[in-house]
Amino acid sequence: MSLTVPTMAEMMAKGESPEILFWVGCSGSFDDRAKKITKALVKILNNCKVNFAVLGAEESCTGDPAKRAGNEFTFQMQAMMNIQVLEGYDVQKIVTACPHCFNTLKNEYPELGGNYEVIHHTQLIQELINQGKLVLSDGGMYKGKKITFHDPCYLGRANDVYEAPRALIEKLDSELVEMKRCKTKGLCCGAGGAQMFKEAEKGNKEINIERTEEALELKPDIIATGCPFCNTMMTDGVKNLEKEREVEVLDVAELIANAADL
């Protein structure tokens, strides 16, 4: 199936404007593993005939890593540049598969003049299923599989989005098992707060190993995530513990795209 990904510039040239801007984010654009999540979401959007577009080369980092690392000046420069582009296209609604982008666009851009309706991709997919635009037949390939969901910090505790990803996993007719630390008590994968981009501080264990061990205690077939950073950290954890033959780490969008056979 060939993917259709129009840019805002192309749509504007035709005198059209999309309902939704898909904010791809740095991970989804450049990281080889995260590109698969981007493709899974595009397959779902194409299949449901969602009228969307991307910024393409006009998209820049939201500034989240700079802000978390304490560089407010760089963050504001990035943000102002992005807001200018978004205003130019009169963007109203944004969907993103990255909770870092989600949180920054939703909660930190308004004070700089950028006001948008921002939704996480799990919320959009849930909407499409509820509207009957996306149909999953009998849970597909994940029926009866044991799946645990790792809550991304910027989706869960920062924005209270807990139900959408879980509702999607339950649609797969799979067994959703919860880790001891989940939802409001979820444990970070170790990549948030710009930690992804620096060496770990001294200690006796990496956070992602601690979190992966917690997930593996449940003996799941799949560790589901809703964030490209979490995906990287949990995948590294599974490899470190030499369990990659037994456990798969997949984004919720990938689970749905696979189950719908897109």
N, C-alpha and C positions, 0 to 999 in steps of 0.2 A: 504494500500500500504506500503510495507516494504521499508525502506530507505537504500540506499547503500552509505556508506561513507568510502572510502578507505583512509588509511594513506599513507604519503609519504614513510615511511619505508617499508610498504607492497608492494607498487608499485616498489620501488627500488629493493626489493628482487626478484621480477619477471623480473627485467631488463627493466621495463617500466618507463616512466616519463609523468606526466599529463601536459595538456596544461595550466591549471590554478591551483594555490594554493588558497583554500578558507581559509582566515584568520578569524577564528571564533570570537576571542576577548574574554575578560573576561566576559562581560555581556552575550554574546551569548552562552558561555559555562556554566556559573554558575547561572545566574539569571533565575528563573523559567519562568517569563514572556518572557524574551528575547530568551529563548530556543525555543519558538514557532516560532519566526522570523527565527531562524537558520533552524528549520525543514521546514518551508515554502520555504526557499531558496533552501534547499537540494531537496525538491520535484520538484521544477522547474528545477534544474540542472539534476536530474535523468530523468525527463520526456523528456528533450531536448537532452538527451544522451551527456551531456557535460563531457569531460574527465577531472575530477578534483580530488584533494585529499586534505586532511587536515594534519596538523602536529601532531594532537592528543596531547599526553602528552608532546611532545617536544615543543609545543607552549607556550610561556611565554607572560606576559603583554608587550605591545610595549613600556611602560614607559611614556605614555602620562600623566597620573595623576601626576606622580612624577615631570615631567618637568613643568607642569602648576603650581604645588604647590611650585616650586622654587628649587627642589632638582635635580640639573643638574647632579650631580655625580651618583645618583641612575639611572636616565634616561639613561646615557651613558653606565652604566654597563648592564642594561636590553637590550639596543639596540645592543651592541656589541655581547651579547650572542645570540640574535635572528639572527643577520646578519651571525654569524658563522654557525648556523643551516641552514639558507636559502642558503648560499653559498655551503654548503655540499651537498645540493640537487639540486644545479644549478637552483634555482627558477628564472623565468623570469617575470611571470605575476601573480598578486595577485588580488583577489576580496574579499571585506569585506563588511559586512552590518553595520559596525560602522564607522561613519565619523571621530571619534577620531583616530581610528586605521588607517583609510584611509589617513588622513592628516599627521600623524606622519610618516607612512611608505613612503608616496609619497614625502613629503617635508623636513623631518628632518633626515631620514636615509641616503640620498645621501652624506651628508657631513661627515658621518662616514664610507663611503665606501659601503653602501647598495643601489644599483641602480636597481629599478624594475619598471615595468609598473603596476601601481596600479589603479584599477577602483572600483567604488562604485556599490553595487548590483543593484541599479536602472538603472545604465548605461548598465550593462550586460544584465538585463532582457529586456531593450529596444532593445538592439542589437539582442537578440534571437527572439523577435517579428518581427523586421525588416527583419531578415533573413528567416522568415517563419517557424522557428523551434517551436515556441510557438504560438498557435492559440487560440484566445478568441472569443467565439461565442456570438454575440449580447450583450456583456458586462456582461452576466450572472446575478448573483444575485444582482449586484449593479446598474443595469440599472435605470436611473432616480433618483438615490440617490444624496443627496446634500453632497459633500465632500469638506473640506478645508484642504490644505496642510500646515503644519508648517515647515518652512525651518530650518534644523539644521545649527548652526553657522559654523561648520567646513566643511560642504558640500557646503553651499551657499556662504556666504561672504568670507570665507577663500579660497575656491577653484572654485568659479563661476559655480557650478553645480546647475542649477535651472530648466532646461528644462526636463531632463530625468524623474524625479518623476512625473512631471505634465503631460508629454506625456503619461505615463502609466495610470494615473488616467482618462485621456480623452479616453483612449482605452476601459474603462469600460462603455462607454455610460452614464456616470454620469454627474452631474452638478458640475463643479469645481468652487468653490467660494473663492475669495481671502480676507484675512484679511487686515485691513488698513496697518499694518506693515508687509510687505512680501518682498520676494526676497532681493534686496540689503539693504532694510530698515527693514528686519526681526528682531524680538525681540527674544533674547535668552530665552530658557525655564527655565533657572536658574541653570542648572547642569554643564555647561561648565567651563573651567578653574579650574578644580578640586573642584568646589563648591559642586558637588554631594556628596563629602566625608566629608563635614564639616557642622556645624550648621550655619544657616543663621545669618547675622549680624542684628543689631537692625534696625527696620524700621516699617512702618505701614502695609505693605503687602508683601507676598512672590511673587517672580517674576513669578513662575509657575501659581499662581492664576490670576495675571494680564493678563498673556498670554492666559490662559484658558477662562477667561471672554471675551477676544477679539474674540476668536474662537466661543464662544457660542452666541455672538451677531448676528452671521450669521445664527443661528438656523440650524446647519448642522446635518446630520444623522451620519456622521463619521468625526473624526479628523484623518487625515493621517500623519504619520511621516516616517522618513527615518533613524532613529537613536534610539538605545535602551535607551539611557539616556533621550532623548526627550519623548520617549514613557512612561517611568516611571513618568516623571514630569507632562505630560499632563493627564495621567491616574489619578494621585494623585489629580490634579486640578479638574477633572471632579467629582471624589468622594467627594472632599471637598465641592463642590457646589451642591452635591446630584443630579447629572444629569446622573448617570451611566445607568439608565434605558432608557434614551432618546438618549444618544450619545455614540458611540463606538470609542475607540482609537485603530487604527490598523496600522501596518507597511505596506508600499506599497507592499512588497513581499507577505504579508498575503492576501492583497486584490487580487493580481494577481493569487496566488495559489488557493484561494477560487473561483474566477471567472472562472478559467480554470478547476475547479472541480478536482483538483489533490489530 
